[in-house]
Amino acid sequence: MRNIINMNADWQFIQEDTGLPEQLPKDWQRVDLPHTWNAVDGMDGNGSYDRGNYWYAKAFETPVQPLKGGRTYVEVLAAGQQATVYVNGTEVICHEGGYSAFRADVTGLCKEKGENLLVIACSNEYKDSVYPQSADFTFYGGLYRGVNLISVPETHFNLDYYGGPGLMVTPKPCEGSCGGAIFDMESWETNPDENFTVLYSIKDADGCEVASAVRPAENTKVTVYVPDVKMWDMEHPYLYTVTATLQRRNEAYDEVSARVGVRSFSVDPDKGFIINGKETPLRGVSRHQDLIYKGNALTKEEHYRDAELIKELGANTIRLAHYQHNQYFYDACDELGFAVWAEIPFISVFNKDPAAHQNCISQMKELIVQNYNHPSIMFWGVSNEILIGGISEQLVENHKELNALCHQMDPTRLTTIAHVSMTPVESPIHRITDIESYNHYFGWYGGRMEDNGPWLDNFHKAHPEICLGLSEYGCEGIITYHGPNPACKDYSEEYQALYHEHMAKVLDERPWIWSSHVWNMFDFGCAARNEGGVAGRNNKGLMTMDRKTKKDSYYIYQAYWTTKPMVHICGRRYAQRAGETTEIRVYSNQPTVALYLNGKLLEEKSAQKVFVFEAALTEGFNTVLAVAGDVKDSITLEKVEKEPSIYVLPEVNERNEGVANWFQMAGDLDLTAPMEFPEGFAKSVNAKLIKFDKK
């Protein structure tokens, strides 16, 4: 049977490009995986971070192979951004792409007895043919997800195809009222003969077998009917376990399994997202995978904690930007009930090099093959803000090819794209993917927050056939800054809250917006950023990067998206206030809120989600209590003559013009390229695209 050996402990690491060692170095730094060398400098505000080619080394013994012809694989769960694997001095594999798993068969290089030397060179240096090329986040280097050693018999489920599990399961609810589902199951076997069969077993959430099948072992396919299935949705994410056992007479040689869910879904330009026949607007967040002073080297527990915090928010969808995330997080999404947008890092900069396009194709294949069985994933994202550098015929054709690849490999899911805000409403980049979204920051990078609703309405009117979403929106919120008159570019917690108050209402009033994703759930590392007095990070999160503080903006979404009674008083960090009166804002999903000041009822109000009170504080400390039905919240405020100077960012632009977007500040991006084809050029491009479609 398969034996998976965790290799995460006791590695030797050197943050120098020393070259391949001949034996296990004794003077390198000892580290455990997951590990990144950018855990601190990737977000500490020093203006840069170490991008180099560095080395990991570990000794291991060849796994015992009880059967003749057994194989040994090294499995790297991810290595940022390129990695080369060596065993006993011989190069085994070179992998390009920092977010997916890959494996190498090292059987012929392992010693029968004694220790072997495993060396992995990781590089997060810029490489012209590897995506991402340039983006608004830190490209962490290192073995940040761990390494396994896999021992299998000579006949086993395939381990060589794009890091996949060797098993693909497609549950489909039956039409009509029968209440059942068919499970299309396919597995791939390596070196089978006529003596081998594959036993498929489907078990419900209680571990009871509900269906089974047996097929000869040779790239097997089978369809099984399961009666009385329980459907998977965001409120009831019911999971079945499918196990495939590779059997030789009375002996099991290998086994793989997948947890799957039965669901149907679609998107309509007027009705929005529909799951299992029910119209359900998708409202949620985007998420990056890093944590303060740990970089992207997160544990299973930390991934699950992130998912639980998002669930507590009330979100039902997550855009996992801008790359393949850890399997632990996809598992958490399956269990907790999120509709997931998964994407590749084809982002910001289009590289015309054919090798770069092949890297996109490779990363897309890995994303789909490795994650096909996750019921939470419903959308494959092909690119993000790729028109920053303008449009070209090749760019459009590459998108068509990626879209076709997704449908060829997975006809069950929808393709999508995240447009940069200035992508024209009329553009050849539209209608390539099944559904589309825009990244808009009206009210932060330009324009006013009030521009969001009209823009969405106008696009919907101009293109009623396009399913439109909002893939990014947000603004910075730094919990140090406060004031009675929040405005764009002051980076205050109050302005961020006002912005999201407006956006939550805009989206609530437009259920036809098929999905929306706040940018971002958590502050995240971006070593090149230096704004708002906090360098090295993007501070648009609804929570701080250390996950310690939920900003006020977190609670406005909780008020809109949750049914469990809640109430939250804003401005608790705006603790010292001057003036005759002060505004107190309260968020709640209850119809009425009563506000008490120093034990006395100030006022009781009815409102939708946002309750605004005016209070005259007394000298010294004041207690404020909000009561909404059975839930309560309280804060303490101090009345002062003058508010602390730290509450105001010194360089605040009094004209409130908006903030420069990251790509406007990046010196390596050409922002003069056209966003639209020249007159007459689009016609020839469209003709070629039609020809491509026929192929």
Phi, psi and omega per residue, in radians:
M1 nan 2.784 3.123
R2 -1.091 2.406 3.079
N3 -2.215 2.046 3.136
I4 -1.817 2.062 -3.071
I5 -1.868 2.085 3.113
N6 -1.242 2.226 -3.059
M7 -1.945 0.390 -2.942
N8 -1.379 -0.268 -3.054
A9 -1.635 2.573 2.913
D10 1.090 1.047 2.979
W11 -1.717 2.716 2.968
Q12 -1.816 2.341 -3.062
F13 -2.358 2.476 3.035
I14 -2.348 2.286 -3.127
Q15 -1.597 0.897 3.050
E16 -2.533 2.629 3.098
D17 -1.542 1.365 -3.016
T18 -1.463 -0.279 -3.021
G19 1.588 3.032 -3.039
L20 -1.244 2.126 3.105
P21 -1.362 2.633 3.133
E22 -1.490 -0.422 3.103
Q23 -2.502 2.951 -3.085
L24 -1.095 2.057 -3.129
P25 -1.174 2.425 3.114
K26 -1.728 -0.258 -3.051
D27 -1.832 0.137 3.055
W28 -1.435 2.954 3.135
Q29 -1.318 2.362 3.065
R30 -1.448 2.249 3.106
V31 -2.397 2.739 2.961
D32 -1.905 2.648 3.076
L33 -1.638 2.620 0.064
P34 -1.261 2.583 -3.060
H35 -2.583 2.445 2.958
T36 -2.376 2.501 3.103
W37 -1.451 -0.042 3.114
N38 -1.860 0.401 -3.090
A39 -1.021 -0.564 -3.133
V40 -1.846 -0.916 -3.004
D41 -1.287 -0.178 3.081
G42 -1.299 -0.072 -3.077
M43 -2.705 0.132 -2.997
D44 -1.516 -0.009 3.035
G45 1.495 0.273 3.134
N46 -1.457 0.013 3.040
G47 1.606 -0.148 3.115
S48 -2.760 3.052 3.054
Y49 -2.607 2.790 -3.006
D50 -1.304 2.018 3.067
R51 -2.038 1.816 -3.063
G52 -2.570 -3.061 3.098
N53 -1.954 1.871 -2.996
Y54 -2.196 2.947 -2.825
W55 -2.183 2.416 3.022
Y56 -2.099 2.510 3.135
A57 -2.500 2.550 3.139
K58 -2.732 2.478 3.045
A59 -1.615 2.511 3.074
F60 -2.589 2.674 3.062
E61 -1.654 2.519 3.122
T62 -1.100 2.221 3.129
P63 -1.021 2.533 3.087
V64 -1.145 2.256 3.140
Q65 -1.924 1.694 -3.072
P66 -1.157 -0.421 -3.137
L67 -1.942 2.524 3.136
K68 -1.073 2.378 3.073
G69 1.522 0.166 3.132
G70 -1.078 2.729 -3.061
R71 -2.082 2.640 3.080
T72 -2.157 2.261 3.138
Y73 -2.110 2.484 2.883
V74 -1.660 2.214 3.127
E75 -2.015 2.049 3.084
V76 -1.803 2.073 -3.020
L77 -1.321 -0.374 2.966
A78 3.062 2.569 3.113
A79 -2.539 2.091 -3.071
G80 -1.617 2.240 -0.130
Q81 -1.870 -0.426 3.037
Q82 -2.194 2.658 -3.131
A83 -2.568 2.515 3.030
T84 -2.166 2.263 -3.076
V85 -1.873 2.319 3.104
Y86 -2.179 2.467 2.997
V87 -2.240 2.145 -3.131
N88 0.888 0.742 3.027
G89 1.505 -0.048 -3.110
T90 -1.888 2.303 3.072
E91 -1.215 2.286 -3.093
V92 -1.833 -0.812 -3.063
I93 -2.720 2.577 2.995
C94 -2.132 2.157 -3.063
H95 -2.058 2.326 -3.133
E96 -2.034 2.079 -3.059
G97 2.285 2.146 -2.918
G98 -1.658 0.220 -2.949
Y99 -2.333 0.078 -3.089
S100 -2.180 2.801 3.118
A101 -1.413 2.659 3.012
F102 -2.607 2.756 -3.061
R103 -2.309 2.748 3.089
A104 -2.434 2.273 3.051
D105 -1.365 1.988 -3.059
V106 -1.974 0.270 -3.020
T107 -0.941 -0.864 -3.062
G108 -1.215 -0.201 -3.114
L109 -1.754 -0.160 -3.078
C110 -1.502 2.516 3.085
K111 -1.343 2.580 3.088
E112 -1.165 -0.649 3.122
K113 -2.366 2.681 3.118
G114 1.565 -3.081 -3.047
E115 -1.560 2.575 3.009
N116 -1.897 2.704 3.107
L117 -1.892 2.032 3.056
L118 -1.781 2.171 3.129
V119 -2.225 2.335 3.102
I120 -2.233 2.110 3.042
A121 -1.638 2.132 3.118
C122 -1.924 2.477 3.107
S123 -2.399 2.286 2.953
N124 -1.968 0.455 3.039
E125 -1.225 2.705 3.058
Y126 -1.104 2.335 3.025
K127 -2.333 2.258 -2.956
D128 -1.082 -0.447 -3.044
S129 -1.798 0.108 -3.048
V130 -2.097 2.261 3.063
Y131 -1.634 2.556 0.079
P132 -1.374 2.580 3.106
Q133 -1.532 -0.875 3.140
S134 -2.640 2.353 -3.102
A135 -2.850 2.975 -3.045
D136 -1.596 0.857 3.024
F137 -2.781 2.834 -3.105
T138 -1.349 2.329 3.072
F139 -1.626 1.522 -3.072
Y140 -1.152 2.484 3.078
G141 -1.820 2.658 3.032
G142 2.236 3.068 3.060
L143 -1.572 1.348 -2.899
Y144 -1.614 0.037 3.056
R145 -2.166 -0.138 3.076
G146 1.852 2.968 -3.084
V147 -2.395 2.424 3.064
N148 -2.116 2.717 2.933
L149 -1.942 2.205 -3.089
I150 -2.023 2.210 3.087
S151 -1.956 2.227 -3.129
V152 -2.383 2.724 2.995
P153 -1.149 2.983 -3.136
E154 -1.032 -0.661 3.063
T155 -1.717 2.143 -3.030
H156 -2.776 2.940 3.019
F157 -1.229 2.454 -2.967
N158 -0.982 2.314 3.116
L159 -2.031 0.044 -2.964
D160 -1.834 -0.030 -3.032
Y161 -1.807 1.698 3.031
Y162 0.874 0.622 3.050
G163 1.220 0.284 -3.057
G164 -1.426 3.004 -3.083
P165 -1.471 -0.162 -3.089
G166 1.433 0.151 -3.127
L167 -2.475 2.299 3.115
M168 -2.250 2.198 -3.090
V169 -2.146 2.269 3.138
T170 -2.187 1.659 3.075
P171 -1.399 2.399 -3.132
K172 -2.341 2.111 3.087
P173 -1.131 2.449 3.121
C174 -1.312 2.511 3.087
E175 -1.299 2.658 -3.126
G176 1.661 -2.790 -3.012
S177 -1.884 0.305 -3.073
C178 -1.247 -0.402 3.087
G179 1.323 0.214 -3.120
G180 -1.917 -3.066 3.132
A181 -2.619 2.656 2.987
I182 -1.793 2.491 3.099
F183 -1.979 1.895 3.001
D184 -1.446 2.111 -3.097
M185 -2.164 2.373 3.140
E186 -2.424 2.347 3.105
S187 -2.332 2.752 -3.112
W188 -2.139 2.241 -3.080
E189 -2.029 2.524 3.107
T190 -1.830 2.221 3.083
N191 1.047 0.757 3.060
P192 -1.436 2.799 2.946
D193 -2.314 -2.990 -3.022
E194 -1.170 -0.209 -3.134
N195 -1.422 -0.174 -3.015
F196 -1.780 2.491 2.994
T197 -2.299 2.842 3.063
V198 -2.014 2.200 3.099
L199 -1.778 2.097 3.108
Y200 -1.796 2.367 3.106
S201 -2.334 2.323 3.089
I202 -2.002 2.149 3.137
K203 -2.081 2.554 3.111
D204 -1.422 -3.067 -3.061
A205 -1.143 -0.334 3.104
D206 -1.592 0.014 3.127
G207 1.512 0.179 3.132
C208 -1.590 2.293 3.133
E209 -1.231 2.268 -3.120
V210 -1.981 -0.219 3.098
A211 -2.948 2.777 3.122
S212 -2.745 2.923 3.110
A213 -2.815 2.769 3.106
V214 -2.341 2.355 3.131
R215 -2.444 2.671 3.004
P216 -1.045 2.564 -3.042
A217 -1.540 1.685 3.001
E218 -2.919 1.476 -3.083
N219 0.844 1.115 -2.928
T220 -1.401 2.603 3.023
K221 -2.328 2.478 3.087
V222 -2.734 2.585 3.068
T223 -2.061 2.247 -3.080
V224 -2.160 2.428 3.096
Y225 -1.666 2.305 3.079
V226 -2.071 2.046 3.141
P227 -1.391 2.747 2.989
D228 0.900 0.883 -3.111
V229 -1.313 2.724 2.981
K230 -1.774 2.282 -3.049
M231 -1.406 2.641 3.044
W232 -1.660 2.235 2.946
D233 -2.571 -3.082 -3.014
M234 -1.250 -0.423 3.111
E235 -1.579 -0.499 -3.129
H236 -2.351 1.396 -3.076
P237 -1.402 1.370 -3.061
Y238 -1.408 2.281 -3.047
L239 -2.075 2.356 2.957
Y240 -1.782 2.678 3.071
T241 -1.969 2.141 3.101
V242 -1.864 2.209 3.133
T243 -2.103 2.329 3.043
A244 -1.982 2.163 -3.126
T245 -2.020 2.189 3.113
L246 -1.538 1.972 -2.952
Q247 -2.000 2.338 2.979
R248 -2.053 1.802 -3.031
R249 0.918 -2.000 -3.071
N250 -1.730 0.386 -3.070
E251 -2.285 2.284 3.065
A252 -1.500 2.146 -3.107
Y253 -1.604 -0.673 -3.066
D254 -2.702 2.769 -3.104
E255 -2.658 2.394 3.038
V256 -2.361 2.740 -3.128
S257 -2.546 2.859 3.103
A258 -2.601 2.485 3.003
R259 -1.697 2.248 -3.025
V260 -2.317 2.888 3.113
G261 -2.329 2.599 3.115
V262 -1.692 2.060 3.105
R263 -2.765 2.702 2.973
S264 -2.108 2.567 3.133
F265 -2.664 2.745 3.100
S266 -2.750 2.980 3.078
V267 -2.316 2.317 -3.130
D268 -2.089 2.400 -3.088
P269 -1.101 -0.396 3.133
D270 -1.831 -0.511 -3.091
K271 -1.728 -0.232 -3.126
G272 1.377 -2.602 -3.070
F273 -1.402 2.429 -3.131
I274 -2.281 2.173 3.083
I275 -2.148 2.255 -3.130
N276 0.903 0.650 3.102
G277 1.451 0.005 -3.081
K278 -1.911 2.209 3.086
E279 -1.182 2.131 -3.036
T280 -2.476 1.645 3.105
P281 -0.982 2.316 3.100
L282 -1.508 2.100 -3.133
R283 -2.306 2.115 -3.069
G284 -2.925 -2.575 -2.962
V285 -2.388 2.871 2.895
S286 -1.717 2.764 -3.109
R287 -2.496 2.297 2.901
H288 -1.710 2.822 -2.927
Q289 -1.781 0.382 -3.092
D290 -1.933 2.837 -3.088
L291 -2.381 2.600 -3.034
I292 -1.007 2.250 3.104
Y293 0.982 0.338 2.947
K294 -2.167 -0.181 -3.072
G295 1.070 -2.409 -3.133
N296 -1.697 0.184 -3.126
A297 -1.511 1.194 -3.073
L298 -1.625 2.640 3.066
T299 -1.522 2.968 3.066
K300 -0.997 -0.773 -3.110
E301 -1.088 -0.654 -3.141
E302 -1.236 -0.632 3.056
H303 -1.112 -0.806 -3.140
Y304 -1.126 -0.645 3.123
R305 -1.102 -0.702 3.082
D306 -1.032 -0.803 -3.125
A307 -1.102 -0.677 -3.141
E308 -1.182 -0.640 3.089
L309 -1.138 -0.651 3.102
I310 -1.205 -0.673 3.095
K311 -1.120 -0.699 3.106
E312 -1.077 -0.561 3.085
L313 -1.086 -0.522 -3.083
G314 1.802 0.055 -3.139
A315 -1.158 2.627 3.031
N316 -2.101 0.099 3.101
T317 -2.549 2.622 3.076
I318 -2.369 2.274 2.943
R319 -1.641 2.031 -3.098
L320 -1.609 1.597 -3.033
A321 -1.620 2.690 -0.352
H322 -1.982 0.851 -2.950
Y323 -2.994 3.035 3.077
Q324 -1.206 2.294 -3.136
H325 -1.707 3.081 -3.097
N326 -1.133 2.503 3.089
Q327 -1.005 -0.548 3.096
Y328 -1.025 -0.680 -3.090
F329 -1.279 -0.684 3.063
Y330 -1.095 -0.685 3.079
D331 -1.042 -0.766 3.130
A332 -1.084 -0.682 3.115
C333 -1.151 -0.660 3.063
D334 -1.051 -0.758 -3.039
E335 -1.317 -0.648 -3.026
L336 -1.599 -0.342 3.071
G337 1.614 1.157 3.036
F338 -2.096 2.488 2.941
A339 -1.524 2.060 -2.955
V340 -1.856 2.353 2.944
W341 -1.755 1.973 3.138
A342 -1.926 2.429 -3.016
E343 -2.534 2.915 3.058
I344 -1.757 2.813 -3.097
P345 -1.439 0.772 2.998
F346 -1.455 1.596 -2.836
I347 -2.462 2.380 2.872
S348 1.235 -0.923 -3.002
V349 -2.086 2.121 3.071
F350 -1.606 2.121 3.121
N351 -1.786 2.155 -3.084
K352 -1.292 -0.192 3.138
D353 -1.045 2.170 3.108
P354 -0.968 -0.520 3.114
A355 -1.134 -0.580 3.105
A356 -1.178 -0.681 3.095
H357 -1.145 -0.691 3.091
Q358 -1.117 -0.568 3.067
N359 -1.156 -0.689 3.043
C360 -1.037 -0.804 -3.137
I361 -1.062 -0.798 3.141
S362 -1.069 -0.786 -3.135
Q363 -1.167 -0.595 3.091
M364 -1.190 -0.733 3.095
K365 -1.062 -0.761 3.116
E366 -1.101 -0.755 3.138
L367 -1.026 -0.813 -3.071
I368 -1.275 -0.815 -3.088
V369 -1.116 -0.746 -3.077
Q370 -1.317 -0.337 -3.004
N371 -2.161 0.184 -3.043
Y372 -1.005 -0.647 -2.992
N373 -1.395 -0.129 -3.109
H374 -1.318 2.047 3.137
P375 -1.193 -0.394 -3.133
S376 -1.188 -0.538 -3.111
I377 -1.334 2.154 -3.132
M378 -2.204 -0.212 -3.054
F379 -2.399 2.319 3.002
W380 -1.774 2.091 3.118
G381 -1.592 2.242 -3.049
V382 -1.606 -0.474 3.115
S383 -2.895 2.924 3.139
N384 -2.390 2.137 3.045
E385 0.872 0.673 -3.005
I386 -1.311 -0.226 3.128
L387 -1.536 0.176 3.088
I388 -0.944 -0.687 -3.135
G389 -1.657 0.278 3.111
G390 1.686 -3.136 -3.048
I391 -2.032 2.716 3.076
S392 -2.683 2.839 3.104
E393 -1.059 -0.721 -3.115
Q394 -1.131 -0.700 3.130
L395 -1.059 -0.787 -3.138
V396 -1.122 -0.775 -3.126
E397 -1.137 -0.653 3.099
N398 -1.098 -0.666 3.087
H399 -1.138 -0.710 3.097
K400 -1.062 -0.703 -3.124
E401 -1.198 -0.730 3.101
L402 -1.110 -0.710 3.125
N403 -1.097 -0.777 3.128
A404 -1.122 -0.671 3.111
L405 -1.056 -0.772 3.124
C406 -1.021 -0.807 -3.105
H407 -1.225 -0.563 3.099
Q408 -1.173 -0.755 -3.096
M409 -1.402 -0.496 -3.071
D410 -2.600 1.550 3.125
P411 -1.315 -0.026 -3.064
T412 -1.557 -0.270 -3.057
R413 -2.012 2.894 -3.133
L414 -1.711 2.602 3.050
T415 -1.719 2.627 -3.134
T416 -2.570 3.030 -3.084
I417 -2.621 2.592 3.074
A418 -1.940 1.891 -3.109
H419 -1.421 2.480 2.946
V420 -1.184 2.630 -2.958
S421 -0.962 -0.648 -3.054
M422 -1.526 0.172 3.011
T423 -1.033 2.181 -3.087
P424 -1.039 2.609 3.077
V425 -1.091 -0.582 3.047
E426 -1.871 1.927 -3.084
S427 -2.757 2.562 3.081
P428 -1.121 -0.224 3.141
I429 -1.323 -0.280 3.086
H430 -1.345 2.717 3.043
R431 1.219 0.155 3.049
I432 -1.354 -0.882 3.110
T433 -1.524 2.890 -3.108
D434 -1.111 -0.741 -3.118
I435 -2.369 2.853 -3.022
E436 -2.428 2.778 3.044
S437 -2.527 2.808 3.089
Y438 -2.096 2.572 2.934
N439 -1.691 1.900 -3.120
H440 -2.142 2.398 3.125
Y441 -2.258 0.670 3.051
F442 -1.038 2.225 -3.070
G443 1.772 0.001 3.045
W444 -2.416 -1.118 -3.137
Y445 -1.486 -0.025 3.140
G446 2.806 2.745 -3.127
G447 1.212 -2.865 -3.140
R448 -2.124 2.726 3.124
M449 -1.040 -0.496 3.141
E450 -1.199 -0.171 3.123
D451 -1.357 -0.313 -3.029
N452 -1.078 -0.929 -3.095
G453 -1.020 -0.915 3.121
P454 -1.032 -0.674 3.124
W455 -1.084 -0.810 3.131
L456 -1.062 -0.753 3.141
D457 -1.107 -0.732 -3.113
N458 -1.167 -0.707 3.106
F459 -1.125 -0.746 -3.135
H460 -1.089 -0.636 3.109
K461 -1.229 -0.715 -3.127
A462 -1.237 -0.561 -3.095
H463 -2.326 1.241 -3.111
P464 -1.136 -0.248 -3.126
E465 -1.511 -0.208 -3.089
I466 -1.641 2.263 3.026
C467 -1.374 2.015 -2.990
L468 -1.905 2.352 3.049
G469 -2.236 3.028 3.102
L470 -2.082 1.713 -2.982
S471 -1.425 -0.393 3.046
E472 -2.600 2.461 2.944
Y473 -2.878 2.592 3.137
G474 2.835 -3.127 3.065
C475 -2.739 2.810 -3.105
E476 -1.202 2.500 3.046
G477 -2.476 1.932 -3.120
I478 -1.931 2.149 -2.900
I479 -1.283 0.020 3.032
T480 -1.425 -0.529 -2.937
Y481 -1.673 2.321 -3.068
H482 -2.611 2.882 3.056
G483 2.998 2.866 -3.085
P484 -1.353 -0.256 -3.091
N485 -2.250 1.204 -3.086
P486 -1.087 2.519 -3.106
A487 -2.629 2.792 3.119
C488 -0.951 2.433 3.090
K489 1.350 0.123 3.052
D490 -1.576 -0.093 3.082
Y491 1.061 0.291 -3.061
S492 -1.383 2.698 3.056
E493 -1.108 -0.551 -3.120
E494 -1.207 -0.730 3.130
Y495 -1.163 -0.726 3.101
Q496 -1.007 -0.723 3.135
A497 -1.142 -0.760 3.116
L498 -1.076 -0.743 3.114
Y499 -1.008 -0.840 -3.094
H500 -1.300 -0.474 2.970
E501 -0.975 -0.840 -3.108
H502 -1.130 -0.800 -3.062
M503 -1.188 -0.655 3.104
A504 -1.065 -0.688 3.125
K505 -1.213 -0.754 3.108
V506 -0.964 -0.788 -3.093
L507 -1.294 -0.629 3.122
D508 -1.099 -0.544 -3.122
E509 -1.467 -0.078 -3.082
R510 -2.290 1.275 -3.122
P511 -1.117 -0.263 3.102
W512 -1.273 -0.256 2.989
I513 -1.164 1.920 -2.926
W514 -1.145 -0.520 3.066
S515 -2.742 2.696 3.009
S516 -2.449 2.492 -3.094
H517 -2.385 1.961 3.083
V518 -1.064 2.389 2.989
W519 -1.819 1.716 0.284
N520 -2.551 2.940 3.083
M521 -1.166 -0.750 -3.104
F522 -2.205 2.528 2.908
D523 -0.956 2.587 -3.083
F524 -2.511 2.884 -3.053
G525 -1.310 2.264 2.998
C526 -2.558 1.637 -2.948
A527 -1.023 -0.483 -3.071
A528 -1.389 -0.259 -3.067
R529 -1.373 2.560 3.031
N530 -2.712 1.550 -3.115
E531 -2.624 2.728 3.098
G532 1.146 0.300 -3.138
G533 1.382 0.062 3.103
V534 -2.195 1.828 -3.096
A535 -1.562 2.707 3.019
G536 1.478 0.063 -3.072
R537 -2.529 2.705 2.913
N538 -1.695 2.115 -2.971
N539 -1.834 0.523 3.138
K540 -1.476 0.024 -3.082
G541 -1.100 2.629 2.965
L542 -1.326 -0.263 3.036
M543 -2.324 2.733 3.117
T544 -1.243 2.839 -3.031
M545 -1.133 -0.467 3.116
D546 -1.468 0.008 -3.138
R547 1.129 0.300 -3.103
K548 -1.539 -0.501 -2.994
T549 -2.223 2.203 2.973
K550 -1.594 2.066 3.120
K551 -1.231 2.836 -3.131
D552 -0.967 -0.592 -3.113
S553 -1.091 -0.451 3.082
Y554 -1.005 -0.702 -2.961
Y555 -1.388 -0.371 3.091
I556 -1.181 -0.627 3.091
Y557 -1.267 -0.613 3.067
Q558 -1.079 -0.647 3.101
A559 -1.143 -0.664 -3.126
Y560 -1.393 -0.598 -2.890
W561 -1.846 -0.188 -3.119
T562 -1.923 2.695 3.067
T563 -1.809 -0.368 3.074
K564 -1.108 2.233 -3.079
P565 -0.948 2.299 3.121
M566 -2.530 2.690 3.008
V567 -2.591 2.466 -3.096
H568 -2.512 2.230 3.040
I569 -1.584 2.172 3.116
C570 -1.385 2.834 2.985
G571 1.426 0.395 3.141
R572 -1.191 -0.449 3.089
R573 -1.526 -0.204 2.959
Y574 -1.512 1.144 -2.861
A575 -1.475 -0.385 3.138
Q576 -2.025 2.077 -3.009
R577 -2.269 2.462 3.092
A578 -1.916 2.947 3.094
G579 1.852 2.823 -3.129
E580 -1.168 -0.690 3.101
T581 -2.334 2.867 3.098
T582 -2.455 2.575 3.130
E583 -1.504 2.348 3.083
I584 -2.125 2.065 -3.122
R585 -1.817 2.427 -3.119
V586 -2.252 2.370 3.052
Y587 -1.905 2.370 3.104
S588 -2.763 2.623 3.011
N589 -1.660 0.202 3.086
Q590 -1.687 2.733 -3.044
P591 -1.268 -0.479 -3.120
T592 -2.345 2.615 3.079
V593 -2.335 2.315 3.025
A594 -1.854 2.285 -3.126
L595 -1.940 2.259 3.128
Y596 -1.979 2.345 3.083
L597 -2.047 2.071 -3.121
N598 0.904 0.731 3.046
G599 1.515 -0.108 -3.116
K600 -1.949 2.436 3.128
L601 -1.112 2.103 3.097
L602 -1.500 -0.856 -3.111
E603 -2.985 2.650 3.001
E604 -2.091 2.285 -3.044
K605 -2.272 2.656 2.956
S606 -1.910 2.397 -3.115
A607 -2.885 3.068 3.074
Q608 -1.836 1.715 3.007
K609 1.314 -0.708 -3.055
V610 -2.028 2.137 -3.118
F611 -2.080 2.142 -3.041
V612 -2.010 2.204 -3.134
F613 -2.147 2.649 3.031
E614 -1.978 2.207 -3.056
A615 -2.262 2.486 3.025
A616 -1.781 1.868 -3.119
L617 -1.300 2.651 3.024
T618 -1.620 2.856 -3.138
E619 -1.015 2.440 3.130
G620 1.480 -2.565 -3.025
F621 -1.531 2.485 -3.141
N622 -2.266 2.426 3.047
T623 -1.759 2.352 3.138
V624 -2.107 2.232 -3.117
L625 -2.206 2.265 3.048
A626 -1.945 2.325 -3.134
V627 -2.186 2.160 3.107
A628 -2.285 1.685 -3.066
G629 1.126 -2.086 -3.115
D630 -1.668 0.027 -3.110
V631 -1.934 2.592 -3.069
K632 -2.426 2.747 3.029
D633 -2.616 2.552 -3.133
S634 -2.470 2.648 3.051
I635 -2.444 2.948 3.066
T636 -2.093 2.273 3.104
L637 -2.124 2.547 3.097
E638 -2.016 2.247 3.053
K639 -1.457 2.246 -3.111
V640 -2.297 2.839 3.103
E641 -1.228 -0.699 -3.095
K642 -2.450 2.301 -3.121
E643 -1.286 2.610 -3.095
P644 -1.020 2.466 -3.127
S645 -1.137 -0.426 -3.122
I646 -1.149 -0.293 3.133
Y647 -1.191 -0.303 -3.060
V648 -2.079 2.208 3.053
L649 -1.164 2.171 -3.027
P650 -0.982 -0.650 -3.036
E651 -1.675 0.450 3.125
V652 -1.006 2.295 3.099
N653 -1.405 1.961 -3.055
E654 -1.170 -0.322 -3.138
R655 -1.449 -0.174 3.070
N656 0.951 0.844 -3.050
E657 -1.363 -0.269 -2.994
G658 1.848 2.938 -3.017
V659 -1.868 2.577 3.077
A660 -1.228 2.296 3.105
N661 -1.215 2.763 -3.021
W662 -1.048 -0.683 -3.073
F663 -1.307 -0.298 3.038
Q664 -1.321 -0.330 3.140
M665 -1.742 -0.171 -3.099
A666 -1.410 2.111 -3.057
G667 -1.278 -0.275 -3.055
D668 -1.681 0.132 -3.107
L669 -1.907 2.342 3.085
D670 -1.551 1.879 -3.103
L671 -1.725 0.176 3.141
T672 -1.669 -0.118 -3.111
A673 -1.186 2.590 -3.083
P674 -1.216 2.559 3.069
M675 -1.561 -0.200 -3.058
E676 -2.361 2.655 3.098
F677 -1.193 2.610 3.011
P678 -1.070 2.783 -3.120
E679 -1.021 2.277 -3.137
G680 1.574 -0.386 -3.096
F681 -1.292 -0.654 -3.099
A682 -1.043 -0.577 -3.098
K683 -1.097 -0.770 3.138
S684 -1.201 -0.618 3.116
V685 -1.137 -0.790 -3.126
N686 -1.083 -0.631 3.097
A687 -1.097 -0.705 3.121
K688 -1.207 -0.618 3.130
L689 -1.163 -0.669 3.084
I690 -1.081 -0.725 3.100
K691 -1.088 -0.702 3.121
F692 -1.097 -0.741 -3.137
D693 -1.038 -0.709 -3.107
K694 -1.173 -0.504 3.067
K695 -1.135 nan nan
